[in-house]
């Protein structure tokens, strides 16, 4: 039982607390705008305010997420935020944690009460 519980906890920690979540992926790159264009394509809306340029990727599809990339006056990324669509939000924040908890609970019951022997 200790092996299953330890393994389940390790997997849960791995998926929920990644140390690189808030680190910039383009920190050591030179031309951020070209990288964003090559990765996401042309934006649907471009706004300029206070020397900052904002590219908005507004996907009208039900399954695709929306993205907002903000550049400073030197063309460097200030923020790169993704807003999940409703199905992606439900899967990421409700279905996946409940599935992992269910698997861990079933493994606990399996060893606790001798099922599966």
ChimeraX attribute file (.defattr): number of C-alpha atoms within 10 A of each C-alpha:
attribute: neighborCount
match mode: 1-to-1
recipient: residues
	/A:1	13
	/A:2	9
	/A:3	8
	/A:4	14
	/A:5	15
	/A:6	12
	/A:7	13
	/A:8	19
	/A:9	14
	/A:10	11
	/A:11	12
	/A:12	15
	/A:13	11
	/A:14	11
	/A:15	10
	/A:16	9
	/A:17	9
	/A:18	9
	/A:19	8
	/A:20	8
	/A:21	8
	/A:22	7
	/A:23	8
	/A:24	12
	/A:25	11
	/A:26	13
	/A:27	10
	/A:28	8
	/A:29	9
	/A:30	11
	/A:31	13
	/A:32	17
	/A:33	15
	/A:34	11
	/A:35	13
	/A:36	17
	/A:37	11
	/A:38	10
	/A:39	9
	/A:40	10
	/A:41	11
	/A:42	13
	/A:43	17
	/A:44	10
	/A:45	11
	/A:46	14
	/A:47	10
	/A:48	13
	/A:49	8
	/A:50	7
	/A:51	10
	/A:52	17
	/A:53	20
	/A:54	21
	/A:55	21
	/A:56	18
	/A:57	19
	/A:58	15
	/A:59	14
	/A:60	9
	/A:61	9
	/A:62	10
	/A:63	12
	/A:64	15
	/A:65	18
	/A:66	16
	/A:67	17
	/A:68	17
	/A:69	19
	/A:70	19
	/A:71	19
	/A:72	16
	/A:73	11
	/A:74	11
	/A:75	15
	/A:76	18
	/A:77	22
	/A:78	14
	/A:79	13
	/A:80	15
	/A:81	12
	/A:82	12
	/A:83	13
	/A:84	15
	/A:85	15
	/A:86	13
	/A:87	12
	/A:88	16
	/A:89	13
	/A:90	12
	/A:91	12
	/A:92	12
	/A:93	10
	/A:94	11
	/A:95	12
	/A:96	13
	/A:97	15
	/A:98	12
	/A:99	11
	/A:100	15
	/A:101	14
	/A:102	12
	/A:103	13
	/A:104	19
	/A:105	13
	/A:106	13
	/A:107	17
	/A:108	18
	/A:109	14
	/A:110	15
	/A:111	15
	/A:112	10
	/A:113	9
	/A:114	10
	/A:115	11
	/A:116	8
	/A:117	6
